[in-house]
Amino acid sequence: MLNKRTQKIIDFLKEIEKLKLVWRVNYLTDQKTREDDAQHSWHLAMMILVFADELKVKFSVEHTIKLALVHDIGEIHTGDSWSLKPDKKQKHADEDTAIKKVLSILPKDLQKELYNLWLEYENGQTVEAKVAKAFDKIIYSVQYAAAKKIEWDQRTSIYESRQYALPYLEFEPKLIEILDELLKEAPEYYEPAEK
């Protein structure tokens, strides 16, 4: 029989499996399957890993990957909402409540560790959080460039997408270069899916 701590960790892993059910706006390369939050978090972690030595800014790759893996866990309860002009305070409050609910399954020390990682990502003040947030803004364009299909609730121009991402990228010129190259692969507008 497993000890109580081990059982709590297993229960948490069962709970976060639900992240695979949270659909995003992007499609996969088959153009039939929507990307889910778990796939997104994995792809983001891989992006951080493979670009780590390409950036001038120095950061802890391991810590930044932890931020990537934790950053959307609350979306198990809130879903993934994407907007160029989000109500940031409300989104943060909703996700704060949601991540606390998910993490409550874990032993107290792991609850605290993972919550602090999420909070660090949300606050975006450390170099690791800045890198994770920057790649999180770019990963949409990577997925779109791969799949050539996205399902927006709104009509969004390439200019608007770039302007949305730019404040998160300005600390590292290479990130802007990557985004601009990816945007060249996109049509003039991302069109909403036909209803």
C-alpha positions in Angstrom: 0.0 0.0 0.0 1.3 3.5 -0.9 2.0 6.0 1.7 -0.3 9.0 1.9 2.1 11.4 0.3 2.7 9.2 -2.7 -1.1 8.7 -3.1 -1.6 12.5 -3.1 1.0 12.9 -5.8 -0.7 10.2 -7.9 -4.1 11.8 -7.4 -2.7 15.1 -8.6 -1.2 13.4 -11.7 -4.7 11.9 -12.4 -6.3 15.4 -12.0 -3.9 17.2 -14.3 -4.5 14.6 -17.0 -7.7 16.8 -17.6 -5.4 19.4 -19.1 -5.5 17.2 -22.2 -9.2 18.0 -22.5 -8.7 21.8 -22.6 -8.8 22.8 -26.3 -6.9 25.8 -27.7 -7.4 27.9 -30.8 -4.7 26.2 -32.8 -5.0 23.0 -34.7 -2.4 20.3 -35.1 -0.8 19.5 -38.5 -3.6 17.1 -39.5 -5.9 20.2 -39.6 -8.6 18.2 -37.9 -7.5 18.0 -34.3 -7.4 21.0 -32.0 -4.3 21.4 -29.8 -4.9 20.9 -26.1 -3.2 22.6 -23.1 -1.0 19.6 -22.3 0.4 19.5 -25.8 0.9 23.3 -25.7 2.8 23.1 -22.4 5.0 20.3 -23.7 5.7 22.2 -26.9 6.5 25.4 -24.9 8.9 23.4 -22.7 10.7 22.0 -25.8 10.9 25.5 -27.3 12.6 26.8 -24.2 15.0 23.8 -24.2 16.1 24.0 -27.8 16.5 27.8 -27.9 18.3 28.2 -24.6 21.7 28.6 -26.1 20.5 30.8 -29.0 19.5 33.7 -26.7 21.9 36.4 -25.3 20.0 36.5 -22.1 21.2 33.9 -19.6 18.6 31.9 -17.6 18.0 28.6 -15.8 16.6 26.3 -18.4 15.4 23.8 -15.8 13.5 26.5 -13.9 12.0 28.0 -17.0 10.7 24.6 -18.1 9.1 24.2 -14.7 7.3 27.5 -15.3 6.2 26.3 -18.7 4.8 23.1 -17.3 2.9 24.8 -14.5 1.7 28.0 -16.2 -1.7 26.7 -17.6 -2.7 24.1 -15.0 -5.5 26.3 -13.7 -7.1 26.2 -17.1 -8.4 22.7 -16.1 -11.2 24.7 -14.5 -11.2 28.0 -16.4 -10.5 26.7 -19.9 -8.2 28.5 -22.4 -9.4 32.0 -23.3 -7.4 34.0 -25.8 -7.9 37.6 -26.4 -5.7 40.5 -27.6 -7.3 42.7 -24.8 -8.0 40.4 -21.9 -9.4 41.5 -18.5 -6.1 40.7 -16.9 -7.2 41.2 -13.3 -10.3 38.9 -13.7 -8.3 36.3 -15.7 -5.6 36.2 -12.9 -8.2 36.0 -10.2 -10.1 33.1 -11.9 -6.9 31.2 -12.6 -5.6 31.8 -9.1 -8.7 30.2 -7.6 -8.5 27.4 -10.2 -4.8 26.5 -9.7 -5.3 26.5 -5.9 -8.1 24.0 -6.3 -5.9 21.7 -8.5 -2.9 22.0 -6.3 -4.9 21.3 -3.1 -4.6 17.6 -3.9 -0.8 17.7 -3.4 1.1 17.6 -0.1 1.6 21.1 1.3 5.2 21.5 0.3 4.4 20.7 -3.3 1.3 22.9 -3.3 3.5 25.8 -2.2 6.3 25.0 -4.7 4.0 24.7 -7.7 1.9 27.7 -6.7 5.0 29.8 -6.3 6.1 28.8 -9.8 2.7 29.7 -11.2 2.8 33.1 -9.4 6.3 33.7 -10.6 5.2 33.1 -14.2 2.1 35.4 -13.7 4.2 38.2 -12.2 6.7 38.0 -15.1 9.5 39.7 -13.2 12.3 37.1 -13.1 14.4 36.4 -16.3 13.0 32.9 -16.3 9.4 34.1 -16.2 10.1 36.7 -19.0 11.6 34.0 -21.2 8.7 31.6 -20.5 6.1 34.3 -21.2 8.0 35.4 -24.4 8.0 31.9 -25.8 4.4 31.4 -24.8 3.5 34.4 -27.0 5.6 33.0 -29.9 4.4 29.4 -29.7 1.0 30.3 -31.3 2.8 31.3 -34.4 4.9 28.2 -34.4 1.8 26.0 -34.2 0.1 28.1 -36.9 3.1 27.8 -39.2 3.1 24.0 -38.7 -0.7 23.4 -39.1 -1.8 26.4 -41.2 -5.1 26.4 -39.3 -6.4 28.3 -36.3 -9.9 29.0 -34.9 -10.3 32.5 -33.7 -13.4 34.0 -32.1 -12.3 37.3 -33.6 -10.6 38.7 -36.7 -7.0 39.4 -35.9 -4.5 41.0 -38.1 -0.8 40.1 -38.2 0.0 43.6 -37.0 -2.3 43.2 -34.0 -0.8 39.8 -33.2 2.7 41.2 -33.4 1.8 44.3 -31.3 0.3 42.0 -28.6 3.4 39.9 -28.4 6.1 42.7 -28.7 6.1 43.9 -25.1 6.9 40.4 -23.9 9.8 40.1 -26.4 11.6 43.4 -26.3 14.2 42.3 -23.7 15.7 39.9 -26.3 16.0 40.9 -30.0 16.4 37.3 -31.1 12.8 36.6 -30.0 11.4 39.4 -32.2 13.4 38.0 -35.1 11.9 34.6 -34.5 8.3 36.0 -34.3 8.7 38.1 -37.4 10.0 35.1 -39.5 7.0 33.0 -38.3 4.5 35.8 -39.1 5.8 35.8 -42.7 4.3 32.3 -43.0 0.8 33.5 -42.0 -1.8 35.0 -44.3 -2.6 38.7 -44.0 -5.4 37.9 -41.5 -6.3 34.9 -39.4 -9.9 34.4 -40.3 -12.4 33.1 -37.7 -13.7 29.6 -38.5 -16.9 29.4 -40.5 -19.9 28.9 -38.3 
